[in-house]
Amino acid sequence: MSQEEFPSGRDQCEKLTLDAREQSKKGAKREACFPAQNRVVPLNASFIMIHTNLKKKFSCCVLVFLLFAVICMWKEKKKGSYDDSIKLQTKEFQMMRGLEKLALGSGSQTALSSKTQDPHRGSQAVGSPKNPAKTKLETVFQVWNKDSSSKNIIPRLRKIWRNYLSMNKYNVSYKGPGPGIKLSAEALRCHLRDQVNVSMVEATDFPFNTSEWEGFLPKENIRTKAGPWGRCAVVSSAGSLKSSQLGKEIDDHDAVLRFNGAPTANFQQDVGMKTTIRLMNSQLVTTEQNFLTDSLYNEGILIVWDPSIYHSDIPKWYKNPDYRFFDNYKSYRKLHPDQPFYILRPQMPWELWDIIQEISPEEIQPNPPSSGMLGIIIMMTLCDQVDIYEFLPSKRKTDVCHYYQKFFDSACTMGAYHPLLFEKNMVKYLNQGVDEDIYLLGKATLPGFRSIHC
């Protein structure tokens, strides 16, 4: 459209003014002209302005939506729960279930039997090679790889690992066989039973036989207070226990071992209520302000452990403990003289460490094993069967360290200070359960030392 076809506002104003003067001469009412109000905007320009504004508003809405979505995803990740993201009831899974039932109907052994799983084969099913349904079912579950190595951990943890190797705080000088000694699962179980002496400090051990310690250590051996039991549960403190609904199953065991300050109140549905033994590190007994007053510690048998210099005897360890917990130990015993409270013999963690190093294909951290691994060995000594919950991570795997705290660190799963990665390798190798139990429940099943024949 030309300028003539669409005159400017100023031209219109001048034209209207002239017309008004002519009409005034004829006696018509004079009309005023208001340029700002009567200015006409081109239709195409108006359309462009409206389109631009809508585009800006739409862009802002999209940005706000994306920001909201990112925040939601971040929060969901931090919750540490992946239950909703893992859909088991897929067509493939249902098909596997159907094949399994068909195999069971034809007289084959179940793929879920805890007595037929060969720990040597990792995630492969055991049974007749003529039963493809069983093998195919087992491959559905992605669980801990018993051959995991330092290559599987993130660079940050690998750097921490190297730092601990160079520090060697406990003066570790391993001279045993290995690394990388190959033992069958049966031979390894016997090796653990024979080489790891699970025992407590006694009143006859120096300097605990002096007047300073008179009346503080329990008079009875722990084996007269604990066990023998049939089925026992070792309950980790892992964040992946949250929303597990394992409480009833855990409480159905004859005895339950828990760690440090892991509570049951408000978490019964996931971790149960029963506490038979509580294994604590010396740092908690030394520094935890509520240790002497919190009723959490008043239930069950208490065991505290403290790292010594590599293979130090009791007198040397007593002079140089990792944490000087002795005063708090005595104070607690005065408050609760009838509650069994034992001190783990300091050589025991290093006897276990030697075996982990012996069978591992590379140099492990020269630091004592984790409380979790110590607790497993203790219960294998006292029980015929030990079910271990969330030591090997389930489908709920998360970087949340503890189910009762909001602290995130992948080291809680893969290990940094403790040789946790290699401990998990050993437990997976010894596991007599099936991968489905690990994947769904986070449960590994190990036989007690009393039930094995060497």
Residue pairs with C-beta under 8 A, 6 or more apart in sequence:
6 42
7 15
9 35
9 38
9 39
9 40
10 35
12 38
12 40
13 33
13 35
13 38
16 31
16 33
16 38
17 33
20 30
20 31
20 33
23 29
23 30
23 31
24 30
78 400
78 406
78 408
80 239
80 240
80 242
80 396
80 398
80 399
80 400
80 408
81 242
81 243
81 396
81 398
82 395
82 396
82 397
82 398
83 243
83 395
83 396
86 395
88 440
92 140
93 140
96 133
96 136
96 137
96 140
97 137
99 133
99 136
99 137
100 110
100 111
100 133
100 134
100 137
102 133
103 111
103 131
103 133
103 134
104 110
108 127
108 128
108 131
108 134
109 116
109 127
110 116
111 125
111 127
111 133
111 134
111 137
111 138
111 434
112 434
112 436
113 434
114 432
114 433
114 434
114 437
114 445
115 432
116 126
116 127
117 125
117 126
117 431
117 432
117 433
117 434
118 124
118 126
119 146
119 185
119 428
119 429
119 430
119 431
119 432
120 184
120 185
120 429
122 145
122 146
122 147
122 428
123 138
123 139
123 141
123 142
123 143
123 435
124 135
124 138
124 139
125 134
125 135
125 137
125 138
127 134
127 135
138 434
138 435
138 436
141 435
141 436
141 438
141 439
142 439
143 392
143 428
143 435
143 438
143 439
144 392
144 393
144 424
144 425
144 428
144 438
145 152
145 428
146 425
146 428
146 429
147 425
148 421
148 424
148 425
149 361
149 362
149 421
150 158
150 161
150 362
150 421
152 414
152 421
153 161
153 414
153 415
153 421
154 410
154 414
157 410
157 411
157 414
157 415
157 416
160 411
160 416
160 417
161 365
161 416
164 365
164 366
164 367
164 416
164 417
165 363
165 365
165 366
168 366
169 366
169 367
170 307
170 308
170 309
170 310
170 366
170 367
170 368
171 309
171 310
172 310
172 353
172 366
173 310
174 354
174 357
176 354
176 357
176 358
177 358
178 357
178 358
178 359
178 360
179 357
179 358
179 359
179 360
179 361
179 362
179 363
179 364
180 359
180 360
180 361
180 362
181 358
181 359
182 359
183 191
183 359
185 429
185 430
186 452
186 454
188 355
188 359
188 426
188 429
188 430
189 430
189 447
189 449
189 452
189 454
190 452
190 454
191 355
192 352
192 355
192 377
192 380
192 449
193 380
193 449
193 452
193 454
194 454
195 351
195 354
195 355
196 348
196 351
196 352
196 355
196 377
197 345
197 347
197 348
197 351
198 348
198 377
198 378
198 381
199 222
199 345
199 348
200 218
200 221
200 222
200 303
200 342
200 343
200 344
200 345
201 208
201 217
201 314
201 342
201 343
201 344
201 345
201 346
202 208
202 217
202 221
203 209
203 213
203 214
203 217
203 219
205 314
206 314
206 315
207 213
207 315
207 318
208 216
208 217
208 314
216 329
216 330
216 333
217 342
217 343
218 225
218 340
218 341
218 342
220 340
222 301
222 303
222 340
222 342
223 382
225 301
225 340
226 255
226 276
226 277
226 301
226 382
227 255
227 381
227 382
227 383
228 382
228 383
228 384
228 450
229 254
229 255
229 382
229 383
229 384
230 254
230 383
230 384
230 385
231 252
231 253
231 254
231 383
231 384
231 385
231 387
232 253
232 254
232 255
232 256
232 257
232 276
232 379
232 382
232 383
232 385
232 386
232 387
232 448
233 250
233 253
233 255
233 256
233 257
233 272
233 386
233 387
233 388
233 389
234 257
234 372
234 375
234 376
234 379
234 386
234 387
234 388
234 389
234 391
235 241
235 250
235 256
235 257
235 258
235 259
235 262
235 271
235 272
235 389
235 390
236 259
236 372
236 388
236 389
236 390
236 391
237 258
237 259
237 260
237 262
237 401
237 402
237 403
237 404
238 390
238 391
238 393
238 401
238 402
238 403
238 412
238 413
238 442
239 398
239 399
239 400
239 401
239 402
239 403
239 412
240 390
240 393
240 394
240 396
240 397
240 398
240 400
240 403
240 442
241 267
241 270
241 271
241 389
241 390
241 396
241 403
241 442
242 270
242 396
242 398
242 400
242 403
243 270
243 396
244 270
244 271
244 389
244 390
244 394
244 396
244 441
244 442
245 269
245 270
246 270
246 271
246 272
246 389
246 441
246 442
247 267
247 268
247 269
247 270
247 271
247 272
247 273
248 272
249 272
249 441
250 256
250 271
250 272
250 274
250 389
251 272
251 273
251 274
253 274
253 387
254 383
255 274
255 276
255 277
255 379
255 382
255 383
256 272
256 274
256 275
256 276
256 277
257 276
257 277
257 278
257 279
257 375
257 378
257 379
258 264
258 271
258 275
258 277
258 278
258 279
259 278
259 279
259 280
259 371
259 372
259 375
260 278
260 279
260 280
260 281
260 284
260 371
261 280
261 284
261 288
261 294
261 296
262 271
262 402
262 403
262 404
263 296
263 404
264 271
264 272
264 273
264 274
264 275
265 296
267 403
267 404
270 403
271 403
275 299
275 300
276 300
276 301
277 300
277 301
277 302
277 303
277 375
277 378
277 379
278 297
278 299
278 300
278 301
278 302
278 303
279 303
279 304
279 305
279 371
279 374
279 375
279 378
280 297
280 302
280 303
280 304
280 305
280 371
281 304
281 305
281 306
281 323
281 371
282 304
282 305
282 306
282 307
282 321
282 322
282 323
282 325
283 322
283 323
284 291
285 291
285 304
285 323
285 325
285 328
285 329
285 332
286 323
286 324
286 325
286 328
287 323
288 294
291 297
291 328
291 332
292 328
292 331
292 332
292 335
297 332
298 336
298 339
301 339
301 340
301 341
301 342
302 339
302 340
302 341
302 342
303 341
303 342
303 343
303 344
303 378
304 325
304 329
304 341
304 342
304 343
304 344
305 343
305 344
305 346
305 348
305 349
305 371
305 374
306 317
306 321
306 322
306 323
306 325
306 343
306 344
306 346
307 322
307 346
307 349
307 367
307 368
308 316
308 317
308 320
308 321
308 322
308 346
308 347
308 350
309 316
309 317
309 320
310 350
310 366
311 347
311 350
312 320
312 346
312 347
313 347
314 345
314 346
314 347
317 346
329 341
329 343
332 341
333 341
344 374
348 374
349 368
349 369
349 374
350 368
352 369
352 373
352 374
352 377
353 364
353 368
353 369
353 419
356 364
356 369
356 373
356 419
356 422
356 423
356 426
357 363
357 364
357 419
357 422
359 426
360 419
360 422
360 425
364 419
364 422
365 415
365 416
365 417
365 418
365 419
367 417
367 418
367 419
368 418
369 418
369 419
369 423
370 415
370 418
370 419
370 420
370 423
372 391
372 420
372 423
373 418
373 420
373 423
373 427
376 386
376 388
376 391
376 427
376 446
379 386
379 448
380 386
380 446
380 447
380 448
380 449
381 448
381 449
382 448
383 448
383 450
384 447
384 448
384 450
384 451
385 445
385 446
385 447
385 448
385 451
386 445
386 446
386 447
386 448
387 443
387 444
387 445
388 427
388 443
388 444
388 445
388 446
389 441
389 442
389 443
390 396
390 442
391 424
391 427
391 442
391 444
392 424
392 427
392 428
392 431
392 438
392 442
392 444
393 413
393 442
394 438
394 439
394 440
394 441
394 442
394 443
395 439
395 440
396 442
397 413
399 408
399 409
399 410
399 412
399 413
400 406
400 407
400 408
400 412
401 407
401 408
401 409
401 412
402 412
411 417
413 420
414 420
414 421
415 421
415 422
415 423
427 444
427 446
428 438
428 444
430 446
431 438
431 444
431 445
431 446
432 445
432 446
432 447
433 443
433 444
433 445
437 443
437 444
437 445
438 444
